[in-house]
């Protein structure tokens, strides 16, 4: 005790937080379903960031062959935050399928 170092607090076993209880069981699912659920969570997160205050949104096609790949940049200057995500054509189409997201993205793309 008198060695000059503070003792590390002990955590009781099992006291960690689970970020999402539904994701805790994803390991029991097949790989295709796990990938689908993960992609859907990413798209939901992107959608909410665009709708909740992204000031800058940029979409650029970075590959056209063998598969179209797009770079999506979302900027939130109030938080000093920029997010860059690579999406294929299907994922980008699904992200823009919602009318309010598509309108905001088109509006911000015209403004830049």
Rosetta constraint file for C-alpha pairs under 8 A:
AtomPair CA 1 CA 5 HARMONIC 7.62 0.50
AtomPair CA 1 CA 6 HARMONIC 7.97 0.50
AtomPair CA 1 CA 7 HARMONIC 7.64 0.50
AtomPair CA 11 CA 15 HARMONIC 6.64 0.50
AtomPair CA 18 CA 24 HARMONIC 7.56 0.50
AtomPair CA 20 CA 24 HARMONIC 6.66 0.50
AtomPair CA 21 CA 25 HARMONIC 7.38 0.50
AtomPair CA 22 CA 26 HARMONIC 7.19 0.50
AtomPair CA 23 CA 27 HARMONIC 8.00 0.50
AtomPair CA 25 CA 29 HARMONIC 7.38 0.50
AtomPair CA 26 CA 34 HARMONIC 6.08 0.50
AtomPair CA 27 CA 34 HARMONIC 7.58 0.50
AtomPair CA 29 CA 33 HARMONIC 6.38 0.50
AtomPair CA 29 CA 34 HARMONIC 6.17 0.50
AtomPair CA 30 CA 34 HARMONIC 6.21 0.50
AtomPair CA 31 CA 35 HARMONIC 6.08 0.50
AtomPair CA 32 CA 36 HARMONIC 6.17 0.50
AtomPair CA 33 CA 37 HARMONIC 6.15 0.50
AtomPair CA 34 CA 38 HARMONIC 6.15 0.50
AtomPair CA 35 CA 39 HARMONIC 6.10 0.50
AtomPair CA 36 CA 40 HARMONIC 6.18 0.50
AtomPair CA 37 CA 41 HARMONIC 6.23 0.50
AtomPair CA 38 CA 42 HARMONIC 6.31 0.50
AtomPair CA 39 CA 43 HARMONIC 6.23 0.50
AtomPair CA 40 CA 44 HARMONIC 6.08 0.50
AtomPair CA 41 CA 45 HARMONIC 6.12 0.50
AtomPair CA 42 CA 46 HARMONIC 6.21 0.50
AtomPair CA 43 CA 47 HARMONIC 6.00 0.50
AtomPair CA 43 CA 91 HARMONIC 7.57 0.50
AtomPair CA 43 CA 95 HARMONIC 6.15 0.50
AtomPair CA 44 CA 48 HARMONIC 6.18 0.50
AtomPair CA 45 CA 49 HARMONIC 6.24 0.50
AtomPair CA 46 CA 50 HARMONIC 6.21 0.50
AtomPair CA 46 CA 95 HARMONIC 7.86 0.50
AtomPair CA 47 CA 51 HARMONIC 6.26 0.50
AtomPair CA 47 CA 95 HARMONIC 6.65 0.50
AtomPair CA 47 CA 101 HARMONIC 6.75 0.50
AtomPair CA 48 CA 52 HARMONIC 5.82 0.50
AtomPair CA 49 CA 53 HARMONIC 6.49 0.50
AtomPair CA 49 CA 54 HARMONIC 6.13 0.50
AtomPair CA 49 CA 74 HARMONIC 7.81 0.50
AtomPair CA 50 CA 54 HARMONIC 5.09 0.50
AtomPair CA 50 CA 57 HARMONIC 7.68 0.50
AtomPair CA 50 CA 74 HARMONIC 7.22 0.50
AtomPair CA 50 CA 101 HARMONIC 6.90 0.50
AtomPair CA 50 CA 104 HARMONIC 7.61 0.50
AtomPair CA 50 CA 105 HARMONIC 7.76 0.50
AtomPair CA 51 CA 100 HARMONIC 7.81 0.50
AtomPair CA 51 CA 101 HARMONIC 6.54 0.50
AtomPair CA 51 CA 104 HARMONIC 7.51 0.50
AtomPair CA 53 CA 76 HARMONIC 6.85 0.50
AtomPair CA 54 CA 74 HARMONIC 6.21 0.50
AtomPair CA 54 CA 75 HARMONIC 5.59 0.50
AtomPair CA 54 CA 76 HARMONIC 4.88 0.50
AtomPair CA 55 CA 74 HARMONIC 7.65 0.50
AtomPair CA 55 CA 75 HARMONIC 5.84 0.50
AtomPair CA 55 CA 76 HARMONIC 5.65 0.50
AtomPair CA 55 CA 77 HARMONIC 7.08 0.50
AtomPair CA 55 CA 108 HARMONIC 7.64 0.50
AtomPair CA 56 CA 73 HARMONIC 7.66 0.50
AtomPair CA 56 CA 74 HARMONIC 5.73 0.50
AtomPair CA 56 CA 75 HARMONIC 4.78 0.50
AtomPair CA 56 CA 76 HARMONIC 6.96 0.50
AtomPair CA 56 CA 108 HARMONIC 6.53 0.50
AtomPair CA 56 CA 112 HARMONIC 7.89 0.50
AtomPair CA 57 CA 72 HARMONIC 7.22 0.50
AtomPair CA 57 CA 73 HARMONIC 5.61 0.50
AtomPair CA 57 CA 74 HARMONIC 4.72 0.50
AtomPair CA 57 CA 75 HARMONIC 6.38 0.50
AtomPair CA 57 CA 105 HARMONIC 6.46 0.50
AtomPair CA 57 CA 108 HARMONIC 6.18 0.50
AtomPair CA 57 CA 109 HARMONIC 6.61 0.50
AtomPair CA 58 CA 71 HARMONIC 7.86 0.50
AtomPair CA 58 CA 72 HARMONIC 5.75 0.50
AtomPair CA 58 CA 73 HARMONIC 5.06 0.50
AtomPair CA 58 CA 74 HARMONIC 6.72 0.50
AtomPair CA 58 CA 109 HARMONIC 6.46 0.50
AtomPair CA 59 CA 70 HARMONIC 6.56 0.50
AtomPair CA 59 CA 71 HARMONIC 5.64 0.50
AtomPair CA 59 CA 72 HARMONIC 4.64 0.50
AtomPair CA 59 CA 73 HARMONIC 6.47 0.50
AtomPair CA 60 CA 70 HARMONIC 5.44 0.50
AtomPair CA 60 CA 71 HARMONIC 5.22 0.50
AtomPair CA 60 CA 72 HARMONIC 6.73 0.50
AtomPair CA 61 CA 68 HARMONIC 7.13 0.50
AtomPair CA 61 CA 69 HARMONIC 5.95 0.50
AtomPair CA 61 CA 70 HARMONIC 4.30 0.50
AtomPair CA 61 CA 71 HARMONIC 6.27 0.50
AtomPair CA 62 CA 68 HARMONIC 7.64 0.50
AtomPair CA 62 CA 69 HARMONIC 5.81 0.50
AtomPair CA 62 CA 70 HARMONIC 5.57 0.50
AtomPair CA 62 CA 71 HARMONIC 6.54 0.50
AtomPair CA 63 CA 67 HARMONIC 6.77 0.50
AtomPair CA 63 CA 68 HARMONIC 5.27 0.50
AtomPair CA 63 CA 69 HARMONIC 5.06 0.50
AtomPair CA 63 CA 70 HARMONIC 7.08 0.50
AtomPair CA 64 CA 68 HARMONIC 4.27 0.50
AtomPair CA 64 CA 69 HARMONIC 6.60 0.50
AtomPair CA 67 CA 88 HARMONIC 7.47 0.50
AtomPair CA 68 CA 88 HARMONIC 5.82 0.50
AtomPair CA 68 CA 89 HARMONIC 5.86 0.50
AtomPair CA 69 CA 86 HARMONIC 6.65 0.50
AtomPair CA 69 CA 87 HARMONIC 5.68 0.50
AtomPair CA 69 CA 88 HARMONIC 4.54 0.50
AtomPair CA 69 CA 89 HARMONIC 6.43 0.50
AtomPair CA 70 CA 86 HARMONIC 5.63 0.50
AtomPair CA 70 CA 87 HARMONIC 5.19 0.50
AtomPair CA 70 CA 88 HARMONIC 6.04 0.50
AtomPair CA 70 CA 89 HARMONIC 7.21 0.50
AtomPair CA 70 CA 92 HARMONIC 7.67 0.50
AtomPair CA 71 CA 84 HARMONIC 6.80 0.50
AtomPair CA 71 CA 85 HARMONIC 5.86 0.50
AtomPair CA 71 CA 86 HARMONIC 4.70 0.50
AtomPair CA 71 CA 87 HARMONIC 6.45 0.50
AtomPair CA 72 CA 83 HARMONIC 8.00 0.50
AtomPair CA 72 CA 84 HARMONIC 5.64 0.50
AtomPair CA 72 CA 85 HARMONIC 5.23 0.50
AtomPair CA 72 CA 86 HARMONIC 6.21 0.50
AtomPair CA 72 CA 87 HARMONIC 7.28 0.50
AtomPair CA 73 CA 82 HARMONIC 6.94 0.50
AtomPair CA 73 CA 83 HARMONIC 5.65 0.50
AtomPair CA 73 CA 84 HARMONIC 4.53 0.50
AtomPair CA 73 CA 85 HARMONIC 6.58 0.50
AtomPair CA 74 CA 82 HARMONIC 5.64 0.50
AtomPair CA 74 CA 83 HARMONIC 5.15 0.50
AtomPair CA 74 CA 84 HARMONIC 6.51 0.50
AtomPair CA 75 CA 81 HARMONIC 5.98 0.50
AtomPair CA 75 CA 82 HARMONIC 4.42 0.50
AtomPair CA 75 CA 83 HARMONIC 6.48 0.50
AtomPair CA 76 CA 80 HARMONIC 6.20 0.50
AtomPair CA 76 CA 81 HARMONIC 5.13 0.50
AtomPair CA 76 CA 82 HARMONIC 6.15 0.50
AtomPair CA 77 CA 81 HARMONIC 5.97 0.50
AtomPair CA 77 CA 82 HARMONIC 7.78 0.50
AtomPair CA 87 CA 91 HARMONIC 5.79 0.50
AtomPair CA 87 CA 92 HARMONIC 5.99 0.50
AtomPair CA 88 CA 92 HARMONIC 6.24 0.50
AtomPair CA 89 CA 93 HARMONIC 6.08 0.50
AtomPair CA 90 CA 94 HARMONIC 6.17 0.50
AtomPair CA 91 CA 95 HARMONIC 6.14 0.50
AtomPair CA 92 CA 96 HARMONIC 6.20 0.50
AtomPair CA 93 CA 97 HARMONIC 5.95 0.50
AtomPair CA 94 CA 98 HARMONIC 7.79 0.50
AtomPair CA 95 CA 101 HARMONIC 7.53 0.50
AtomPair CA 96 CA 101 HARMONIC 5.96 0.50
AtomPair CA 96 CA 102 HARMONIC 4.86 0.50
AtomPair CA 97 CA 101 HARMONIC 7.68 0.50
AtomPair CA 97 CA 102 HARMONIC 6.85 0.50
AtomPair CA 98 CA 102 HARMONIC 6.17 0.50
AtomPair CA 99 CA 103 HARMONIC 6.07 0.50
AtomPair CA 100 CA 104 HARMONIC 6.21 0.50
AtomPair CA 101 CA 105 HARMONIC 6.09 0.50
AtomPair CA 102 CA 106 HARMONIC 6.10 0.50
AtomPair CA 103 CA 107 HARMONIC 6.06 0.50
AtomPair CA 104 CA 108 HARMONIC 6.09 0.50
AtomPair CA 105 CA 109 HARMONIC 5.94 0.50
AtomPair CA 106 CA 110 HARMONIC 6.16 0.50
AtomPair CA 107 CA 111 HARMONIC 6.35 0.50
AtomPair CA 108 CA 112 HARMONIC 6.44 0.50
